[in-house]
Amino acid sequence: MTDARPETRLQIRIIPVTPLQQNCSLIWDTQTKHAVLVDPGGDVDTLIGALEHFGLTLKEMWLTHGHLDHAGAAHQLRERLGVPVIGPHKDDQFWLDQIESSAVKYGLTGLQNVTPDRYLEDGDELELEGVKFGVVHTPGHTPGHVVIHNTDAKIAFVGDVLFQGSIGRTDFPRSNHDDLISSITDKLWPLGDDMQFVPGHGPTSTFGQERRSNPFVADVFTGYGGGDKVEASTYDQRTAKRHT
């Protein structure tokens, strides 16, 4: 999918990588052809091929969290292209240190441990050719997860915090379900209902759509906005797609 965001010079292409089909996002400025990759999880040659296809120069890589399918290609791309790795929050370094061992468990090859050139904190800013992206720290799925967003273009890269009709898993070491729900309602919902988001897996959606219909975090279940709460359907939650 290529998407020209309103009132910006940005183009976005979603490139699924690894057998886990993680949504790596290629973002570029249409005038300068400078680009960033969000969550380059694997398939290095595919990502370099995409850069060459569009005639782009990669400037930075931004990581939302430390899981192997989101960060596994960052080290090799840094070695080959000489660009910095930025993010996630420092609390995810323990995940970045076990990418290679995790890859063995999943039967994946070519993924490497990585230490970022810069960690991200809540409230930090990133920039691509003068277009600023905000950063919010969103622990829960992992303790150092961050979400990267641009309010003018109304686009957010949410990693594995939120999906269309589901939320991130919290059965990993140092995951926390209550923290995840708080991250979504306290950090994401205030960004606006019309904010479109790219999840780590599966189709895009908007925050407004998930507030209305997501069986885990719809307003009727969380009470967000002051509404009355009802009991969530265990069946709907159990049958919702849960991603890595």
Summary of the structure (lengths in Angstrom):
residues: 244
radius of gyration: 17.1
end to end distance: 22.0
largest distance: 53.7
contacts: 876
relative contact order: 0.13
helix: 30%
strand: 26%
